Amino acid sequence: MADEELEGLRQQRLAELQAKHGDPSGDSSQQEAKQREAEIRNTILAQVLDQAARARLSNLALVKPDKAKAVENYLIQMARFGQLPGKVSEQGLIEILEKVSQQTEKKTTVKFNRRKVLDSDEEDDY
């Protein structure tokens, strides 16, 4: 990661914290911070992913934006720590998608809460 990108992320985070804690600079600064964050994310993802993988990720973002955001965060985190040896291909992105899907998979359980019905026949037999 370049020092300029890290400094940009720090500045963006500082702007978010100031806006969160009542900085009266207004909505325009929040929008600018969001735009800068999106630009930084896009540049990092452009460095990390090849064209086919970026196309697949953008298609996923149209259908499941929360899952695409999780994959983007995962890729950015891996890039920050230097765990990516090179550009991620489409097949590599598919493997990462499977990992994220397994981690976020929701298990559905059904629990029956049976209520006891008052049976007046049992109580009357003394």
Secondary structure, 3 states (H helix, E strand, C coil): CCHHHHHHHHHHHHHHHHHHCCCCCCHHHHHHHHHHHHHHHHHHHHHHECHHHHHHHHHHHHHCHHHHHHHHHHHHHHHHCCCCCCCECHHHHHHHHHHHHHHCCCCCCCCCCCCCCCCHHHHHCC
